[in-house]
């Protein structure tokens, strides 16, 4: 009789390169908060990450490449939260509150990256594509939630798709401005955005 052993699942191995890239991006995010994008240099990022400038160039070709990768990492989290909002089957009011709170939490944690994405999008096409593409995903999620509340899913100016886009950019601008001021201001903006979203959802 063959003896069966319980299967053991192990976490997937993380490549050394992935860890070093993460360290570089974490270092760049810290420097964004203390130096700002214009003032920080590749040498600063390398030193903050505990490596030589030459070693950093093995992973990224420039400071702009580092920031683009940092924005990509952050918007991936935003898109995941948008997907969670659409999949949430709780009452609409709860979904709206949860979605805005999760989004605000990202602004609390990574506001320096998200503000840099907004500020540099007009001059760096790759960053603009990442940011606007994520906004489209978020707008679609808002539209889907509005549809659940009874807003028509057509193409008119007062249908879910158009309203979702307007709400998306309203939230982005409100969180951008508030996150520059304080956490308390961001909390207040979250509540105001919720009030606006719910009024739109209840308008039908």
C-alpha atoms as one frame of an Amber mdcrd trajectory, in Angstrom:
protein
   0.000   0.000   0.000   1.382   3.367  -1.007   1.513   5.867   1.776   0.151
   9.301   0.869   1.751  12.344   2.385  -0.094  15.611   2.898   0.827  18.146
   0.276   2.930  21.088   1.339   2.442  24.424  -0.317   5.318  26.810  -0.274
   5.291  30.478  -1.151   6.628  31.214  -4.629  10.254  32.237  -4.624  10.926
  35.933  -5.082  13.729  36.664  -7.510  16.583  38.753  -6.172  16.014  41.235
  -8.962  12.416  41.708  -7.871  13.526  42.471  -4.324  16.090  44.988  -5.516
  13.565  46.667  -7.769  11.159  46.912  -4.846  13.899  48.470  -2.716  14.625
  51.022  -5.452  10.955  51.938  -5.782  10.518  52.182  -2.008  13.581  54.439
  -1.850  12.258  56.642  -4.650   8.910  56.983  -2.897  10.606  58.100   0.324
  12.666  60.664  -1.584   9.589  61.985  -3.368   8.254  62.862   0.066  11.435
  64.548   1.295  13.054  65.979  -1.860  10.374  66.090  -4.546  10.800  64.730
  -8.061  12.700  67.707  -9.464  15.307  67.707  -6.709  16.002  64.007  -6.284
  18.652  62.407  -8.486  19.514  58.887  -9.586  22.436  59.068  -7.168  20.062
  59.969  -4.323  17.800  57.024  -5.140  20.731  54.630  -5.343  22.137  55.801
  -2.016  18.727  55.572  -0.345  18.347  52.022  -1.710  21.817  51.057  -0.459
  23.440  50.463  -3.837  25.750  52.151  -6.288  24.508  54.371  -9.073  25.825
  51.845 -11.590  23.900  49.026  -9.934  20.678  51.027 -10.152  21.169  51.485
 -13.886  21.049  47.705 -14.213  17.354  47.942 -13.285  16.274  51.370 -14.538
  17.642  53.588 -17.287  16.735  56.914 -15.686  14.973  58.702 -12.845  11.908
  58.975 -15.078  11.902  55.207 -15.575  11.987  54.733 -11.803   9.017  57.052
 -11.322   7.070  55.402 -14.141   7.551  52.003 -12.487   6.558  53.494  -9.146
   3.360  54.932 -10.633   2.648  51.583 -12.306   2.922  49.813  -8.957   0.575
  52.285  -7.309  -2.078  52.327 -10.030  -2.145  48.531  -9.979  -3.382  48.786
  -6.401  -5.985  51.346  -7.488  -7.246  49.053 -10.234  -7.491  46.153  -7.805
  -9.657  48.280  -5.532 -11.859  49.232  -8.481 -12.353  45.543  -9.230 -13.241
  44.885  -5.606 -15.864  47.650  -5.760 -17.593  46.106  -8.768 -17.556  42.638
  -7.183 -18.958  43.901  -3.869 -22.615  42.855  -3.595 -23.354  44.833  -0.427
 -25.944  47.658  -0.521 -24.877  50.553  -2.753 -24.321  52.965   0.144 -21.915
  50.504   1.772 -20.084  49.895  -1.494 -19.658  53.628  -2.072 -18.314  54.152
   1.451 -15.931  51.192   1.213 -14.676  52.197  -2.239 -13.958  55.779  -1.242
 -12.300  54.743   2.017 -10.022  52.247   0.232  -9.129  54.900  -2.334  -8.477
  57.501   0.362  -6.241  55.024   2.171  -4.095  54.727  -0.951  -3.832  58.514
  -1.078  -2.779  58.513   2.595  -0.100  55.903   1.966   1.091  56.875  -1.520
  -0.072  60.453  -1.995   3.381  61.631  -3.071   3.383  59.122  -5.925  -0.175
  59.856  -6.997   0.354  63.613  -6.966   3.536  63.143  -9.006   1.532  61.104
 -11.521  -0.951  63.966 -11.878   1.755  66.635 -12.063   3.969  64.827 -14.578
   1.286  63.226 -16.725   1.209  66.173 -19.126   4.935  65.834 -19.886   5.555
  62.086 -19.551   3.274  60.106 -21.902   3.917  56.768 -20.169   2.769  58.160
 -16.831  -0.234  59.866 -18.413  -1.262  56.572 -20.030  -0.990  54.745 -16.707
  -2.943  57.372 -14.795  -5.706  58.045 -17.314  -6.071  54.331 -18.012  -6.594
  53.681 -14.322  -9.078  56.568 -14.147 -11.075  54.903 -16.910 -11.176  51.659
 -14.916 -12.307  53.566 -11.828 -14.930  55.503 -13.830 -16.313  52.226 -15.199
 -16.539  50.864 -11.656 -18.434  53.958 -10.521 -20.766  53.628 -13.513 -21.464
  49.989 -12.648 -22.333  50.947  -9.066 -24.565  53.777 -10.306 -26.291  51.263
 -12.568 -27.063  49.097  -9.545 -28.765  52.086  -7.924 -31.035  52.637 -10.922
 -29.137  55.173 -13.037 -29.683  54.324 -16.748 -26.746  52.550 -18.402 -26.991
  54.491 -21.668 -24.698  56.936 -23.456 -26.495  60.145 -22.558 -25.012  62.995
 -20.512 -27.043  61.992 -17.466 -26.521  58.238 -17.803 -24.183  56.101 -15.696
 -21.113  56.174 -17.969 -20.977  59.977 -18.246 -21.763  60.487 -14.575 -19.142
  57.898 -13.634 -16.456  59.791 -15.538 -17.378  63.108 -13.914 -17.457  61.570
 -10.443 -14.116  59.856 -11.050 -12.310  63.075 -11.965 -14.066  64.982  -9.184
 -12.767  62.436  -6.663  -9.273  62.514  -8.171  -9.024  66.304  -7.999 -10.568
  66.485  -4.523  -8.219  63.832  -3.118  -5.210  65.385  -4.870  -5.820  68.786
  -3.295  -6.822  67.465   0.124  -3.864  65.078   0.385  -1.497  68.039  -0.029
  -3.009  69.708   3.029  -3.524  67.073   5.729  -5.009  63.707   6.604  -7.938
  65.526   8.234  -8.608  67.385   4.985  -8.494  64.099   3.064 -10.960  62.559
   5.507 -13.316  65.513   4.998 -12.987  65.250   1.207 -13.848  61.547   1.417
 -17.097  62.350   3.218 -17.989  65.098   0.738 -17.287  62.886  -2.271 -19.467
  60.216  -0.701 -22.306  62.718  -0.274 -22.075  63.807  -3.920 -21.865  60.214
  -5.204 -24.891  59.186  -3.158 -26.967  62.147  -4.354 -26.187  61.186  -7.939
 -27.031  57.548  -7.188 -30.347  58.519  -5.600 -31.332  61.005  -8.307 -33.318
  58.482 -10.404
